[in-house]
């Protein structure tokens, strides 16, 4: 019996998991506090001036409760802080602390090294093509009918 070919969404999930696991292990080996994938996603989508939890949840594609849990875990670690939103008295903005910015810079540098490692495995041209294909505008998700 043959195994069916994995579809593109499955391959993308596996690729993301490869980066997530490698980043987590690399950061842990460097002595950084471990963060969850959801907490890492908060850093990846956070604006420099701060972002509301509702907006973070929308960007990450999770519930507000899940975003709230991730954010408050990071606040407890001293990596994020809450500040008043100057545009709305009802909202609070989430932004990085100085320690959070340091850890985020290290994570970004680690991702660069991981991308170079990937290029060593699959080739620089393949890595460049992958980056370009993923960065290209895909447009809105279509509603299609399978034949």
C-alpha positions as CSV (number, residue, x, y, z in Angstrom):
1,X,0.0,0.0,0.0
2,X,1.4,3.4,-1.0
3,X,1.2,6.5,1.2
4,X,-0.7,9.3,-0.5
5,X,1.4,12.3,-1.4
6,X,1.2,15.1,1.2
7,X,-0.7,18.1,0.0
8,X,0.8,21.6,0.1
9,X,-0.9,22.8,3.3
10,X,0.6,19.7,5.1
11,X,4.0,20.4,3.7
12,X,3.8,24.1,4.8
13,X,2.7,23.0,8.3
14,X,5.7,20.6,8.5
15,X,8.1,23.3,7.3
16,X,6.7,25.7,10.0
17,X,7.1,23.0,12.6
18,X,10.7,22.5,11.5
19,X,11.5,26.1,12.0
20,X,9.5,26.4,15.3
21,X,11.3,23.3,16.8
22,X,14.7,24.4,15.6
23,X,14.2,27.9,17.0
24,X,12.9,26.7,20.3
25,X,15.8,24.3,20.8
26,X,18.4,26.8,19.6
27,X,17.0,29.5,22.0
28,X,16.9,27.0,24.8
29,X,20.5,25.9,24.1
30,X,21.5,29.6,24.2
31,X,20.0,29.9,27.7
32,X,16.9,31.8,26.8
33,X,13.6,31.2,28.5
34,X,11.4,28.7,26.5
35,X,8.4,30.2,24.8
36,X,5.5,28.4,23.1
37,X,4.8,28.7,19.4
38,X,1.8,30.9,20.2
39,X,4.1,33.2,22.2
40,X,6.6,33.3,19.4
41,X,3.7,34.2,17.0
42,X,2.9,37.2,19.3
43,X,6.4,38.6,18.8
44,X,6.2,38.0,15.0
45,X,3.1,40.1,14.7
46,X,3.6,42.8,17.4
47,X,3.9,46.4,16.2
48,X,6.8,48.5,17.6
49,X,4.4,51.0,19.2
50,X,2.2,48.3,20.6
51,X,-0.7,46.2,19.6
52,X,-4.0,45.3,21.2
53,X,-4.7,41.7,22.2
54,X,-7.7,41.7,19.9
55,X,-5.5,42.7,17.0
56,X,-2.8,40.1,17.9
57,X,-5.5,37.4,18.0
58,X,-6.7,38.4,14.6
59,X,-3.2,38.5,13.1
60,X,-2.3,35.1,14.6
61,X,-5.6,33.5,13.8
62,X,-6.5,32.5,17.3
63,X,-9.1,33.4,19.9
64,X,-8.7,36.4,22.1
65,X,-8.5,34.1,25.1
66,X,-5.6,32.2,23.5
67,X,-3.8,35.5,22.6
68,X,-4.5,36.8,26.1
69,X,-2.9,33.6,27.6
70,X,0.2,33.9,25.4
71,X,0.6,37.6,26.1
72,X,0.2,37.3,29.9
73,X,2.7,34.4,29.9
74,X,5.2,36.7,28.2
75,X,4.4,39.6,30.5
76,X,5.1,37.2,33.4
77,X,8.5,36.4,31.9
78,X,9.3,40.1,31.6
79,X,9.3,40.1,27.8
80,X,6.2,42.2,27.2
81,X,4.3,45.0,29.0
82,X,0.9,46.6,28.8
83,X,0.5,50.3,28.4
84,X,-2.5,52.6,28.0
85,X,-3.7,53.0,24.4
86,X,-3.5,56.7,23.6
87,X,-6.2,56.3,20.9
88,X,-8.7,54.6,23.2
89,X,-9.2,54.8,27.0
90,X,-10.8,51.3,26.9
91,X,-7.8,49.5,25.3
92,X,-4.4,48.6,26.4
93,X,-1.4,48.1,24.1
94,X,1.0,45.2,24.3
95,X,4.7,46.0,23.5
96,X,8.1,44.5,24.1
97,X,10.2,45.4,27.1
98,X,14.0,46.0,26.6
99,X,14.5,42.4,27.6
100,X,11.8,41.3,25.1
101,X,13.5,43.3,22.3
102,X,16.8,41.6,23.1
103,X,15.3,38.2,23.0
104,X,13.4,39.0,19.8
105,X,16.6,40.2,18.1
106,X,18.3,37.0,19.1
107,X,15.4,34.9,17.8
108,X,15.5,36.8,14.4
109,X,19.3,36.2,14.2
110,X,18.7,32.6,15.0
111,X,16.1,32.3,12.2
112,X,18.7,33.7,9.8
113,X,21.1,31.0,10.8
114,X,18.4,28.4,10.4
115,X,17.6,29.6,7.0
116,X,21.2,29.3,6.0
117,X,21.2,25.8,7.5
118,X,18.2,25.0,5.4
119,X,19.9,26.4,2.3
120,X,22.8,24.0,3.0
121,X,20.4,21.1,3.0
122,X,18.1,21.9,0.0
123,X,20.3,24.4,-1.9
124,X,20.5,28.2,-1.9
125,X,18.5,28.5,-5.1
126,X,15.6,26.3,-3.7
127,X,15.6,28.4,-0.5
128,X,15.5,31.6,-2.5
129,X,12.7,30.3,-4.7
130,X,10.8,29.2,-1.6
131,X,11.1,32.6,0.0
132,X,10.1,34.4,-3.2
133,X,7.0,32.1,-3.7
134,X,5.8,32.6,-0.2
135,X,6.4,36.3,-0.2
136,X,4.6,36.8,-3.5
137,X,1.0,38.3,-3.3
138,X,-1.4,35.4,-3.4
139,X,-4.6,37.5,-3.3
140,X,-7.7,36.7,-1.4
141,X,-8.5,33.0,-0.8
142,X,-10.7,31.8,-3.7
143,X,-13.8,29.6,-3.4
144,X,-13.3,26.9,-6.0
145,X,-15.1,23.8,-7.1
146,X,-13.1,20.5,-7.4
147,X,-13.8,18.6,-10.6
